[in-house]
């Protein structure tokens, strides 16, 4: 018999059991494994070590909730219009996760990896300075630096970097972040403090998390927050109030209304 045309290494479902990455879901995993560890098992194909589980937990907590950011507003306003579609509200909240808001960890991770790689044939300060200069010359955004609220420094970033040192896992990506931080002001001419979106990949990449799945961290984390906001929305009805507030602050500057005969 020829092999099936498509294969997957993640799961195999049978009438009497479900196999996940070689483990019986009910006998081996449910009640024995936490969700973060299970997520990493799904992602990596093997049981993660305790350091990676702890680092991933920390990163998920750091990015899950941050007030009435665009993703939360989008979800609550969507639920206001379609209260029967909780899944639609969650999806609406995630659709705006891009290179600027929520998804910046992926872009920042690439920058850290570039600096860490270039530092192998050079010193890390030179690699960081050259990377920053190239971004500025190209007029590209600098991912993971500056924040409209945490203007003097993002406490979440400081905590994640501190944990990397406390746990003894700080490696070349944390070193790359420190070098970038040292040279941001000389290159850009102004202080741009580190924010959580670059601290997350610095910690996780040094713990062995796969770079191509970095965007999954804010997406997975924000789902938890979106569900909480959606649950609260049922009793507080803030979605329509957000819309009313936007209308109240909106001024029309189009053509004057045509006179009527």
N, C-alpha and C positions, 0 to 999 in steps of 0.2 A: 504494500500500500504506500503510495507517495506521501511525503510529509505535507501537512497543511500549509497553504500559501502564506499564512500570517502567523507570527509567534509573539509571545510576550513573556517576560520573566517576572512579572509582578504577581499575578494571581491565577489560580486555577480553581474553578467552582464545580463541585460535584453534588450529587443528590444529598449525600450525607455529611459533607464537610466542605470547608473553604480553606484553600491553601494559599498563604501569603508569603512570598519569598521563601518557600520551603518550610514554613511553619503552619501548623494547624491553628486556624484563627481562634476557635473555641477552646481547644485543649491547651494551647501553648501561649496565647497572647492575651485574650480577654481576661481581665482580672489580675494579670501578671505584668503588664507593661503599661506605662503611661503614654499619653497621646503624643507627646513630643518624641519620645523614643520610637513609637510606632511610625510617625511621619518620617523619621530618619531611616528606619528600616525600609519603608516603601521607596524612599528616594535613593538610598545607597545600595540596596540589595543585600545588606548585611547588618547585623546588630551594631549600632554605633557605640563608641566608648563613652564612659561617663562624662569625660571632659566636653565632648561635642554636645551631648545632651544638655548639660548644664549651660553651655554657652548659647545654644539655640533657644533654650528657655528664656535666658536673659534678654536675647535679642527680640524675641516675640513679645515679651512684656514691655520692652522699651518703646516699641512702635505701634502697639495695639490701639491706644487711646490718646488723643491729643485735642480734646474739645471739639468745637463746632467747625471743623475743617471742611473743605469742599466735599469730601467723600461722605461725611456724615450728613451734611445738608442735602446732598443729592438723594441719599437713601430716605431721609425723613420726608422730603417733599414728594418723592415718588410714592411712598406709602400713603401719604395724604390723598393722592389722586387715585390710588389702586390699593385700598386696604386689604383686599383679598390676596394680593400678590407679594407676600413677604420675600419670596425668592427674587422677584423683580426689583424690590427695594435694595436687597443685598447686592444684586448684580449692578444696579445703578451706582451704588457706592464704590464698587471696584473698577468700573469702567474708566474712571478718571485717574487711575494709578499709572502715571507716566514718569518721564525722566525728570520732571520738575517736582511733582507732588507725589509722595508715598513710594514711588518706584525708583527713586534716585539711588538707592543702595546698589542697584545693578550697575549703573553708570559709574558710581564712585568706586565700586569694586574693580572695574576695569582700569581705572586710573591708578589705584593702589597696586594692582598686579603689574601694570606697566612700569611704575617707579621701582617696585621690588625687583623686577626682571632686569631693568637697566642698571640697577645698583650692583648686580652681580659682576659686571665688568667695569664698574666705576664706583665711586662712593655714593651713598644714598642721598647726601645733600645736593650733590651735582645733579643726580637723576631727578630729584624733586624740583630743583630750580629750573631745569630744562623743560620738564613737563609743564610746569606752571607758565613759563614764558611762551611755550608753544600754544597753550590754550588761550592766553591773553592775546597773542598776535593774531590768532585765528578768530578772535572775538566769540569764542565758544563759552558756554556756561561752565563754571567751576563747581562740580557736583560735591555736595557734602560740606560746604563752607558757607557761613552766614545763615541767619534765620530772622524772619520778621518779628518774632516774639522774643526769642532768647538772644538778644543783641550782644550781651556780654559773655555769652557762652551757653551752650546747651547742656543742662545738667545730666541728661540721659547719656550724652556722648562721654562726658567725664566719668560717669559711673561705669560704663562698659569698658573704657580704656583702663580704669583702675582695677576692674575685675580681671582683665587680661594679665596684668602684672601680679595681682594677688594670687591668681591661680597658677602662675608660672607658665602661661601659654603664649605670652607676648613674643612674637617672632618678627619675620621680615615685613609683614603687612602693617603691624603696629608701628614698626620702625619707619616704614614709608609714610604713614600718617603723621608721625611726629616730625619728620623732615618737611613734609608739605606744610605743616602748621608753622614751622620755623620760617619758611620762606614766602608765605603768602603775602605778608605785609610789604617786604622789600620788593617783590615783583609787582604787586597790584597797587602799592602805594597807600593801602588802608588795611585796617585790621578786619579779618573775616574769620570769626571763630568757628571751630569744628562743630558740626551738628550730627545728629544721631544717624543720618543716612550714610555717613562715611565711617562712623564708629562701628556700625553693625558689620559691614564686610571686613573691616580690619580685624575684629575679634574672630568672626566665623572662619575667614580664610586661614587664619593662623591655627585654627582648631581642626582643619581638614574638611570644612564644608565645601561642596562643589560650587565653583564660581558661576556656572551656567544656571543655577537654581536660586541665585540670590534674590531675585525679584519675588520668589515664592514666600519669603519671610514676611515682608509687609502685607502681602495679599492674605496669607493665612492668618496673621495676627489681626488685621483690620476686620476680617470676617467676625471675629469674636465681639469686637466693639460695635460693629454694625448691628448685630443681633440684639445687643443690649439696648442700643438707641432705638431700634425698631420696637422692642418690647415696651420701652418707656413711652414711645410715641402714641401708643394706644390710649394712654391715660392723660397725656399732657398736650397732645395736638399742636405741636410746634411747627409742623410742616407748612400749614397754611399761614401761620404767623410769620414765618420766614419769607414767604411769598409776599405778604402784605408789607413787610418791612422793606423789601426790595422795591416794590411799587412806590412806596412813600418817598424813597430816596431817588427815584428815577425821574429825570426831567426830559421832556420832549424837545428836540431841536431840529425837527424836520420842517418841511414846507408849511407855511401858514395854511390854516383851514380855508378852503375855497368859500367865497361868499355865496350865499344861496339867493336865487332870484326871488 
